[in-house]
Amino acid sequence: MKITVIGCGRWGTLLAWYLDGIGHNVTLYGRANSRHMQALMATRRNDVLELSESVSFSTSLSDAKDSEIIIISIDSQGLRALFGELSAAGLTDKHFVLCMKGIEISTGKRLSEVADEFVGKNGSVSVWVGPGHVQEFYAGVPNCMVIDSKNEEVKKKLVDEFSSDLIRLYYGDDLIGSEIGAAAKNVIGIAAGMLDGKNLSSLKGALMARGAREIARLIKAMGGNELSAYGLCHLGDYEATVFSQFSHNRRFGEAFIAGEKCEWLAEGYYTVCALMKLEKIYNVELPICRTVYTVLYENTPPETALGALFDRRLKKEFY
């Protein structure tokens, strides 16, 4: 398949490396002024992996006109603007795969809903979510992920074409749950980092149990299958998000507690704002997400917020 990957950060570059490695014709797109793109074009390397000579580079979206599949891996809050550019370039009748996790803050929309506003009648939108880190995949450590879409034919084709011994792909059957679960797990990751930063890592068990239940309630209220919260999109991604040294969100939470400046993207920082909007819209209590929000945006002392979160003595039900 002829594929364009939009996004030259670590994950986008890993996807280009992976898809090239299993036999697809891959072009990696990045903006001409991107330092990541400039480094890749000069050396074919970033700080984690090296791309083969068979991967092409492009700094022009028009080069994607011959691609059957366009994979997008960028900052979630920039998706609407990117689709504006794709629309102007006449590239909306493509099959888009969103390899990104987030919720649009301004509208509370899932990312596939944002994309649907632009994609033409001959195009489609799929999401590719689940656990895994660039460093581990490049080292040959396998994992399982999910592809979900309203277009069953395209979903089947993507799973068949993109699966390998390194990444085993499963069919998702709940687009709402897949997207909300994948986005929300980053907020749980920040909470886990905060616990690490306060030397309260033993509470991660309670965090995971309550976190999955919390997000299950939200998925159900939004019309999805609450059991999706216990699949690969959410609970199945906790090991990679709540414990791993490579988890940007966990590291962000830990660094925030320590008062350290973070140079890396933590999608959960933005997602928690959107989740607060969804909490109001769907009238669903999200205590963990709200705790993270109050610490990050309302300057609530972490020890106060975390203490209140885990003080459940007066609660009849654990969840």
N, C-alpha and C positions, 0 to 999 in steps of 0.2 A: 504494500500500500504506500502511496505517496502522502507523506505526513509533514505538516508544519507544526513545530512546537513554538508557541509564543511565550516568552519569559526565559531569560538567561540566568536566573538565579540558580541556586544549588539544585532545587527540585526540577525545574525545567530542564536544566542541563543533564540531570540524571535520567530523565525521561527520554531525552534525545539519545543518550548513550545506550539506554536499555532497548529502545525500539530499533535502533540501528543494529544492535547486537543480535536481535532475533530476526533480522532480515528485511526490515522495512527501509524505504527510501526517505530519509529524514533531513529536514532543513530546520535549523534553530534560528529563530528570529529574536533580535534584541535591538533596542534603540541605538543609533549611532553614537550618542553621547554617553551611553552606559559604560561605566568602568568595567563592569563584569563582561560585557560584550567585547570591549576593546581588548581585554586580557585574553579572552577565548580566541579571538581572531588572530591575535599575535602568537599565542603559544599552544592553543587547543587544550589548555588546562585551566582548572580553577584550583581551589585549595584542597579539593577532595579527589577529583577524578580527571582523567584524560580522555578526550574524544578522538575517535579514529578519523582517518583522512576521508572516509566515506560520508561523514556528516557534513552537510553544507551549512554555510552561514548566510544570513540575510539581515539587512537593516531597512528593508522596504516591505511593507505589508503586501504590496502588489505582487510580490514573488510567490505568494500563497495561492494565486489564482488557479494553479493546476493541481493543488493538493485536494485529495478527497476528504481528508480528516484534518481539522485544526484543533490542536490541543492547547489549552490555555492554563498557564501556571504563573499568576501574578498576584499582587496585593488585591484582596477581595474588594476593597473600596474603590479600586480603579477599574473594575470590570465594566461599568456603564460607559465610562469615557472611552475605553478600548473598543467597545462595540459601536460607539459612534464613529470611530475611525474605520472600523471594518465595514460599516454600512456605507460610508463615503467612498470606500475603495471597491464597493460592489461585491463584497465577500460574504454576504449573509446567507446564501443558499448553499451552505456547507454543513457537514456533520461536525459539530463542536463537542469537545470533551473537556469538561472543567475539572482540572486536577488542582483544586484549591478548596479551602475550607473557610467559610465565613458567612455572614449575613449582612446585607446592606443596611447600614445604620440609619440613613435618612428615611427609608421606607419600611424597614423590617422584612423585606423580601428575601427569599432564598435566592441563591445565585442563579439557579436555572430559571427562576421567574424573571430575573433581570434580563438574562439572555433571550428568553422567549419573546420579549418585547421587540427584538431586532431580527431574529432569525426568520428567513423566508420560508415559504410553503414547501420548498424542496429540501430544506435543511432540517436539522434535529439538534437536540441538546442532551448530552449524557453527563453524568458525574462519575469520577473515579476517586474513590475514598478508601480509607482503611489504614492499618498500621504499617510502619516501615520508615527507616531512616536512610538517607543518602549514603552515609558512611558504611552502613551494614550491607545494603544492596551491592554497592561497589566492591565490597569484600567477599561477595558471594553468599551472604547469609539470606536464606529465603524467607518469604512471608506471604500472607494471604490478604487479598484486597477485594473490593467490590466495585462493579460497574452497574449503574442504575440509569434508567431512562424511561420515558413514556413511550418511546419507539422500540417495540420489542424486537423488530428485525435488526435494527442497528445495534441494539444492546447485545444480541446474540453474536453478531459479526465481530464486534469489538472484543467480547470475551474470548471468542475463538482465535482471533488474530493476535491478541496481545498477551495471552497466557503463555507461561513457560515454567520450567522447573524453579526459576528464581522468584517469579511472582505468579502465584496461582490465583486466578480471578474467579469470583463467584457472581452469579446473577442476583442483583438486588431486585426486590419487588415492592419497594415502598420509598418512592423518591423523597417524600416529605421527611420520613424518618432517617433516610440515608444522609440527607443534607443537614438537618438539624442536629442529629447525633454527631456527625463529623465536626460541625462547627463548634458545638458546645463542649466537646471533649477538650478543646484548647483552654477553655475557661477552667475546667476541672484541673488541667495541668498547671495553670498558674496557682490555683489553690494549693496543689500538692507542693509546689515550690515554696510557697509561703510557709507551709508546715515544716519543710526541710530547713528553711531559714530560721525558724523559731525552735529548732530541735524537737519537733513534734511529729517526726516521721511515722511513729507508731500509730498515729491516727489516720494514716492513709487507707487502712482497711475500712474504717467507718466512712471516710470520704468517698471511696469507690462504691460502696453499697448504697449510700444515700444519693450520690451523684447520679448513678444510673437510674434510680427511681425518680429522681427529680426531673430528669430529662425525658423519661418515659411519660410522665404526666403531661409535659408540654407537647410532645409529639402526638399524643392521643387527642389533646385539645385542639390541635391544628388539623386534625383529620387523618393523621397517619396511624401506623400500627405501633403501639407502645412497645411491643417486643423488639422492635428495631434497635431500641436503646441497649439491648443486651447482645447485639450482634457486632460484627467487625467494625461498623461505622463508629461505634461509641465505646462500649465496655471492652470490646475486642482490641481497641486501640489504647487502652489504659496503660498496658505495660510499656509501650513506646512513649507515652506522653507523661505518665505520672511518675515513672521511675528512671527512665533512661538519661544517661549523661548527655545524650544528643538532643533531648527535647528542648526546643527553644522556649516553649511556654513554661515548662518547669523551671528552667534556668532563669527565665525572666522573673518569675515569682520569688525565687530565692535571692536573686540580685536586688530586687525591689526592697525586700526586707533588710538587706545589708546596706541599702542606700547607694548601691553601685549603679553606674550608668550602663545601659544595655545598648550594644551596637547592632544587635540582630533583631529581625522582625519577630514579634510575638502576636500572631493573629488574634489570640484570645483577648488581648488588650482592647481591640476594636469590637470583637464579637460580643463581649459582655454588655456593651452599650445597646446593641441591637436586641439582646435578650431581655434587657430591662423594658424595652418597648413592647416586646412580645408578652412579657409577664402581665402588662396592663391590658393589652388587647384581648388576651385569652383568659385573663383572670386566674392565672395559675401561679401558685407560690413557688419561687425559685430561690430558696434561702442560701445555697452555696454561691450561686451566681450573684445574688445581691450582696453577699459578704465581700466577694472579690471586687465588685463595683464600688462599694463604700470605701474600701481600702485604697483603691487606685484613683478614684475620682472625688471622693469626699473627705479625704485625709483622716479617715477613722484610724486610730492606732491599731495595727495588726493584732496585737495581743487582746485588745478589747473585742474586735470583730470576730476573731477566731474563737475566743473564749465563749462568746455568746452563741456562736454557731454550734459548738459541741456541748453546750449546757442544755441537755434535753431531759432533765430530771422531771419536769412537769408535763412532758409529752406522753400521752398514753401510747401512741404508736411510734415506733422507732423512725419510720419514714415520714 
